[in-house]
Amino acid sequence: MHCPYCRNVDSRVLDSRTTDDGSTVRRRRVCPSCDRRFSTLETATLQVIKRAGVSEPFSREKVLVGVRKACQGRPVTEDDLAVLAQQVEDDVRALGMAEVPSHEVGLAILGPLRTLDEVAYLRFASVYRNFESLADFEAEVALLRAARDLRDA
């Protein structure tokens, strides 16, 4: 860590604390060169590996954009979407991998979206799973009905 005052490349950690949600570590540091103190916030990065092999940082906003399209015209609030995006990020981080295939992100979206709104789930699943015929939709609707029957029984 570079000292923000003298740009020395070395610093010593005096104190470390995690934030309330546990996703960030706040470190109090001192520079051995100029003796000035400063704080850093450290967050573990999560990379998503796309199908083409390209790696990009995980973006909760990208999750929101995709799910928002599927929820267009549905009775889903922005708060509902924010909760879903947080749940997706938590689920993906819980996999314990620094690099996650984009397929895993899609799977992490499907579960909470199915609970939130079945029509939005079908819209998202049709694109994500690349439905090509009416039979694909019918099979997915049959699975949704079976799951609802089990839940209601």
Solvent accessible surface area in square Angstrom, and as a share of the most:
residue,aa,sasa,rsa
1,M,121,0.54
2,H,82,0.37
3,C,0,0.00
4,P,76,0.47
5,Y,104,0.39
6,C,56,0.33
7,R,153,0.56
8,N,40,0.20
9,V,105,0.60
10,D,82,0.43
11,S,20,0.13
12,R,148,0.54
13,V,63,0.36
14,L,64,0.32
15,D,57,0.30
16,S,53,0.34
17,R,158,0.58
18,T,94,0.55
19,T,51,0.30
20,D,161,0.83
21,D,113,0.58
22,G,50,0.48
23,S,58,0.37
24,T,22,0.13
25,V,38,0.22
26,R,115,0.42
27,R,64,0.23
28,R,84,0.31
29,R,29,0.10
30,V,16,0.09
31,C,0,0.00
32,P,77,0.48
33,S,77,0.50
34,C,44,0.26
35,D,110,0.57
36,R,126,0.46
37,R,138,0.50
38,F,14,0.06
39,S,46,0.29
40,T,15,0.08
41,L,122,0.61
42,E,60,0.27
43,T,78,0.45
44,A,73,0.57
45,T,105,0.61
46,L,8,0.04
47,Q,46,0.21
48,V,12,0.07
49,I,52,0.26
50,K,71,0.30
51,R,220,0.80
52,A,93,0.72
53,G,52,0.50
54,V,93,0.53
55,S,50,0.32
56,E,49,0.22
57,P,91,0.57
58,F,27,0.11
59,S,37,0.24
60,R,98,0.36
61,E,99,0.44
62,K,110,0.47
63,V,9,0.05
64,L,23,0.11
65,V,66,0.38
66,G,27,0.26
67,V,0,0.00
68,R,88,0.32
69,K,140,0.59
70,A,8,0.06
71,C,9,0.05
72,Q,134,0.60
73,G,80,0.77
74,R,80,0.29
75,P,112,0.70
76,V,25,0.14
77,T,78,0.45
78,E,103,0.46
79,D,109,0.56
80,D,50,0.26
81,L,5,0.02
82,A,51,0.40
83,V,102,0.59
84,L,5,0.03
85,A,0,0.00
86,Q,68,0.30
87,Q,81,0.36
88,V,0,0.00
89,E,20,0.09
90,D,72,0.37
91,D,60,0.31
92,V,0,0.00
93,R,83,0.30
94,A,85,0.66
95,L,82,0.41
96,G,68,0.66
97,M,87,0.39
98,A,73,0.57
99,E,98,0.44
100,V,0,0.00
101,P,59,0.37
102,S,28,0.18
103,H,103,0.46
104,E,55,0.25
105,V,16,0.09
106,G,5,0.04
107,L,77,0.38
108,A,16,0.12
109,I,10,0.05
110,L,10,0.05
111,G,40,0.39
112,P,19,0.12
113,L,0,0.00
114,R,82,0.30
115,T,121,0.70
116,L,60,0.30
117,D,13,0.07
118,E,41,0.19
119,V,63,0.36
120,A,0,0.00
121,Y,5,0.02
122,L,31,0.15
123,R,100,0.36
124,F,31,0.13
125,A,0,0.00
126,S,18,0.12
127,V,124,0.71
128,Y,43,0.16
129,R,106,0.39
130,N,101,0.52
131,F,35,0.14
132,E,145,0.65
133,S,57,0.37
134,L,128,0.64
135,A,62,0.48
136,D,52,0.27
137,F,75,0.31
138,E,101,0.45
139,A,58,0.45
140,E,11,0.05
141,V,41,0.24
142,A,58,0.45
143,L,104,0.52
144,L,11,0.05
145,R,156,0.57
146,A,53,0.41
147,A,38,0.29
148,R,103,0.38
149,D,95,0.49
150,L,145,0.72
151,R,161,0.59
152,D,103,0.54
153,A,116,0.90
